[in-house]
Amino acid sequence: MDASRIRAGRRGAVAVVLVCAAALAGGCLAVPPARKGGPTARAALPLAANDLQDQYQRVIKQVLPSVVQLQAGQSLGSGVVYDDRGHIVTNAHVVGSEKTFRVTTARSEEPLPASLVYSYPEQDLAVIKLDKVPEGLRPAVFGGSDQVAAGQIVLAMGSPLGLSSSVTQGIVSGTGRTVSEPADEGSPGATIANMVQTSAAINPGNSGGALVNLDGQVIGIPTLGATDPGMQGAAAAGIGFAIPASMVRTVAGQIIGTGKVTDSGRAALGITVRTVVDDGYRPAGVAAVTVRAGGPAARAGLKAGDVITRLGDTPVGSTTELAEALAEKRPGEPVTVTYQRSGGTRTARVTLGEQ
């Protein structure tokens, strides 16, 4: 799925209200008779709403102090306090090419200086570190993949449009999404697997913040919203994506421990590529521009100039489609690559390497 870094708004509230109103008008809401002297069913409805509201407020009070506003050059984004040593995790596209930052925490009246530890654009994650750890810095609690399921209520916390400490709410709309980000400043956008889809509003500035469940656990890092190709790239309301917390912990843990990502878990062929088009200027495959000596593709016999048209059972017409197909694979996994050479079609069995 192609998506843009425009943050989506959300729709659907009107539809829900209309459905509920229709149910009430049609008499389909079962209301048990009230017991004499006891609370009525009508009184129970506001109580349930108040309970949910109280839970929202408890989670916000618990987690929001761990979500910071991050200024990188002229850009604003969000970050999440990872540990009590001053490490903050955010998106790679938030830090960009900057090395130093200004961070505003829940307790700081003035921005605090911070420096880049490492940026990993392939997974759109980065870690920065406060130059001096302020008193009372509160790390967030990161959940795992078993804490994420469609239908869960979630809150997105960050600094959309520069409005620090903002909260929106929605649900987990889906899991396991593979999303390709748009190209940025001449570089191809990252293709990220296993993303969490949410209806919580994700707007510019939310990137790098926290997607939180009602147990107060960060289950993802909001990263981008979808766009509607039929509306000239306008934001597709209610469709946003977050990098899952399990991947955040894997990448951030390696960066903090070694200063870089040593085990990405991302499959690779060991080639650089470009999209080729047919006579009608339609994408027709992916040409290998360079093939790394001793890499997976080279060991399987592929050469520069070969045009890949299929990875396993998945047709490949562009570099984005190849990246999305590889995102579904794991290093060490064998796969059949179909390619064109000298006008003929060939296949090669490639054991995938790591990016």
Salt bridges, closest charged atoms under 4 A:
ASP83 OD2 - ARG85 NH2 3.72
ASP83 OD2 - HIS87 ND1 2.87
ASP124 OD2 - HIS93 ND1 2.81
GLU181 OE1 - ARG5 NH2 2.91
ASP184 OD2 - ARG5 NH1 3.33
ASP278 OD2 - ARG282 NE 3.30
ASP306 OD2 - ARG341 NH2 2.80
GLU333 OE2 - LYS329 NZ 3.77
